Amino acid sequence: MKFVLHLTSLGQTDVVQIAYSDPRRLGRIRLRADPVNEPPLSLLGPDPIVSPPTREDWLAAVTKRRSPIKSVLLDQTVCV
């Protein structure tokens, strides 16, 4: 395991464990005071589930790019 987090509630004896295993060693765990407003998360585009772009905004962001469509769709900064 790379990281194991033990969670308990005050006054409770039950323990919940969350484990993070990364056999390919590609992931990172970062502890931040304000993760939404600090890099690297602040550099990502908006969450398409929480705040989906309008059709016009998405087309404007995609059509100004000259990359292959797969790399555009995988680039999380396109809709910024």
C-alpha positions as CSV (number, residue, x, y, z in Angstrom):
1,M,0.0,0.0,0.0
2,K,1.2,3.5,-0.8
3,F,-1.2,5.2,1.6
4,V,-3.8,4.0,4.2
5,L,-6.2,6.5,5.8
6,H,-7.9,5.5,9.0
7,L,-11.2,7.3,9.7
8,T,-13.1,7.3,12.9
9,S,-15.9,9.5,14.3
10,L,-15.7,11.1,17.7
11,G,-17.0,8.8,20.3
12,Q,-17.2,5.9,17.9
13,T,-15.1,2.7,17.9
14,D,-15.7,1.8,14.3
15,V,-12.7,2.4,12.0
16,V,-13.0,2.8,8.3
17,Q,-9.9,2.4,6.2
18,I,-9.3,3.8,2.8
19,A,-6.2,2.3,1.0
20,Y,-4.5,3.6,-2.1
21,S,-2.4,1.1,-4.0
22,D,-0.4,2.2,-7.1
23,P,1.5,-0.7,-8.6
24,R,2.5,1.3,-11.6
25,R,3.7,4.2,-9.4
26,L,2.1,6.9,-11.5
27,G,-0.2,8.5,-8.9
28,R,0.5,11.1,-6.3
29,I,-1.1,12.0,-3.0
30,R,-1.0,15.7,-2.1
31,L,-2.3,17.3,1.1
32,R,-3.5,20.8,0.4
33,A,-5.2,23.4,2.6
34,D,-7.5,24.5,-0.3
35,P,-7.2,21.9,-3.0
36,V,-9.8,23.4,-5.4
37,N,-7.9,26.7,-5.6
38,E,-4.3,25.3,-5.6
39,P,-2.4,23.7,-8.4
40,P,-2.6,21.1,-9.8
41,L,-6.4,20.9,-9.5
42,S,-6.9,24.7,-10.1
43,L,-5.3,24.2,-13.5
44,L,-7.9,21.7,-14.7
45,G,-11.0,22.6,-16.6
46,P,-14.5,22.6,-15.1
47,D,-16.1,19.3,-14.1
48,P,-18.4,18.3,-17.0
49,I,-20.7,16.5,-14.6
50,V,-21.1,19.3,-12.1
51,S,-21.1,22.2,-14.6
52,P,-21.4,20.9,-18.1
53,P,-20.5,23.5,-20.8
54,T,-23.1,24.8,-23.2
55,R,-23.0,23.4,-26.7
56,E,-21.7,26.8,-28.0
57,D,-19.0,27.0,-25.4
58,W,-17.8,23.5,-26.1
59,L,-17.8,24.0,-29.9
60,A,-15.8,27.2,-29.5
61,A,-13.2,25.5,-27.3
62,V,-12.8,22.5,-29.5
63,T,-12.9,24.2,-32.9
64,K,-10.0,26.6,-32.1
65,R,-7.7,23.6,-31.5
66,R,-5.8,22.0,-34.4
67,S,-4.9,18.8,-32.6
68,P,-6.4,15.3,-33.3
69,I,-9.8,14.9,-31.7
70,K,-8.7,12.2,-29.3
71,S,-6.0,14.4,-27.7
72,V,-8.5,17.4,-27.6
73,L,-11.0,15.2,-25.7
74,L,-8.4,14.0,-23.3
75,D,-7.0,17.4,-22.6
76,Q,-8.7,18.6,-19.4
77,T,-7.8,22.3,-20.0
78,V,-9.8,22.6,-23.2
79,C,-12.9,23.9,-21.6
80,V,-11.2,26.5,-19.4
